Amino acid sequence: MSVLNRQCVESIGFASLGENVVISDRASFYNCGKISIGNNVRIDDFSVISAGVGGISIGNNVHIAVFSSLIGAGKITLSDFSNISSRVSIYSSSDDYSGEWMTNPTVPSEFTGVIHADVFIGRHAIIGAGSVVLPGVIVEEGVAIGALSLVKKHCKAFSIYTGIPAKMISSRKRDFLDLEKRFLSKSVQQR
């Protein structure tokens, strides 16, 4: 992956920018003044990060894999250690599909029924490849979403969800919390 150097990344104009941020030169960003990026973040090729009025907040140690998109007017939060697999789409806005309204952004808003709602992805959550997360969803800490899932509702902490629509299938181990402590301790010692 070809990445932007630090000077190029700083020139993009993010609201805030941490250290050790690796961004592909093929990723796209819109409304950058509303995008905050923490430390140790990697954003891969062909990702599209498009912030609306609510903005996008990306925590520390976050990975956004190839062809993923974060789009919408509501706030999107990716908490520390969250992992967005390839081709994941996270929407904080959505058209009304009922037929009561017209759709698409070329139509004035008075003729559309677009809804906007914040999306929150908790610490250590992993969203499997090809999954779609809709507006208003909260994915709590430690949740794992299986590949190709449609997430329409709140996902409870340390659970595994999969399917269309996503349903809880089991609980998730919490071993990674001990690994996080060791990882952070080791990081402090190396400074």
PyMOL commands that set and color helices and strands:
alter all, ss='L'
color gray80, all
select helices_A, chain A and resi 6-11+32-34+109-111+175-189
alter helices_A, ss='H'
color red, helices_A
select strands_A, chain A and resi 16-17+21-23+28-30+35-37+41-43+48-51+56-58+63-64+69-72+76-78+83-84+89-91+93-94+115-116+119-121+126-127+132-133+138-139+144-145+150-151+159-162+167-171
alter strands_A, ss='S'
color yellow, strands_A
deselect
rebuild
show_as cartoon
